[in-house]
Amino acid sequence: MSRRSRRRHHDDEAAALALYDATARDAAARVIARYSTSFGLGTRILPRAERAHIRAVYAMVRVADEIVDTYRGDDAGEQLARFEDEVHRAMDAGFSSDLVAHAFALTAREVGITREQTEPFFASMRMDLTRTAHDEDSLARYIFGSAEVVGEMCLAVFVNTGLGPRPLAPDVRAGARRLGAAYQKVNFLRDLATDDGDLGRSYFPGVTAATLDDARLAGLVAGCRADIAAAEETLDALPPRARAAVGTTIDIYGRLLDQIAATPARRLVTRRVRVPNPVKATLAARNLATSRRRTA
């Protein structure tokens, strides 16, 4: 094979792999579009590369969550283990036949997401297959893996995209963890009827649809607000558009907390509060406009 032929062959291979990479990222984008208007709106504010990375993180997390929450077959544990193995193989090799795992691996390798984040995440997903109630210790471990390390993954995207893997500033990482924890706790509250009734799970120790009262609800809401307030103190460390994107999700979850706080406990356990999509769009537009003014 001549040098020119070898170069053409190499260029053809590179083009084919680039197409596969783009297809995997398109698949990840489709996942977030189908499952989350809140985070979907937030990602639209981000620059293109960061947007693709965050969508890849969300898609990986969502697939694992669907295995334990939606599929729930007798072999769910095996399915989850296979998916975890595929994600880790992809992170090592830079390729997977699973489009979501492939997209996530591209992101992980580019921004510095490692098994330090993914292993606790999958450990928490396994807890959902075997544990139906938590004490304070198990809840802390669950939230760390299911939410706090996901916050770290997103932070790595925001600060390392285009720069390569770098250590995360400890204070900003702590803020990302607390924001992830806050979102998880809000989701526990708004999904209490489903978790308790359909899935038979109780995340907050001693709290079920039958036992939640207004005083306990107020305390849980206050804890979520404290986590969000702590996270907000670190937002200035983010690039402007990432700050606007995160600010949008904070505003949406703040509205959810307002609705939860205004709903009597006896009603909250029978309904799922939500923020209307037009309101979410308004919040996103406001944060984007603020970001543009700051960078003008």
Phi, psi and omega in degrees: 000129181290166178299320179296320179294319178296319179296318179297319179297317179297318180295322178295318178297317180297320179293320179295318179292321178298322177295318179295318177302314181295322179294319178297318179292325175297320179297318178296321178297324179294323180299310183292327179295326181280331191252337186214110173286326182297304181286331176299316178296318179300319182293333181294338179284335187287154169302159189305313184295315178296322179300315179297320181293315180296321177296324178293319177298313181299317183297317179299313180297319182294318180300314178299318180296322179294327178298316186272335184257328185255312182291299175054027177286170180299334180259022182301322178298319178293320178299316180295318180297319179295319180294318177300314179299319181294318178299315182289323175297319180295320178298325180284318188265336183082015180205146173208148173284346174274116187298320180292315177299321180295313180299317180297318181297320177303313180296312182303315182291328183280328186246355174096027172280131184231184177295344175300331176263318187286324181295314175298326178300309181292330176297319178292322178298322178294327178300324180295340180276342187234342187244130181251349178214152184235151164259181185298320182292312182292327177295318179299318179293321180296312182294324177303311184284323186276341187223314185295316180289335174292322173301321176296319178301315180295319178299318178301320176298311186297320187260346185246351180300127180085351182245342182090169183301130176216153177299146178272138178299130186304318182290323179288323176298319177298320177296318179296321178296316182292326178292318176300318179297318180299314180298320179296316181295321176299317179297322176302317182292315184284340180256014187301320181297317180289314181300316183284317186276312185272320185260348179067032182246148174227114184272307179288128183305126177076005182251122172226176177300331182276336187253346182295128175237174186296323181294314178296321178299316180299320178295320179292319177298317179298322177296319177297317181296322179295318177298315181296317179299319178295320179294321182298332180294343182255002186296330182296346178282349182271153171301154188307313184285330173294320178299320178293321180294314179294321178300325177296314180293325176297317180297319180295314180291331174296320176296319177300317179297321177300317180293318179298316181296329182273357183258124176303145183305320183295334178272325182300327183281002179240357183216161179247115180286153180207159174258126182301146182302320178299325177293317178301317180296321178296317179297319179296316180297320180295316180293323178294318179297319178297320179297318180294323179294323181292330184263357181288000000 
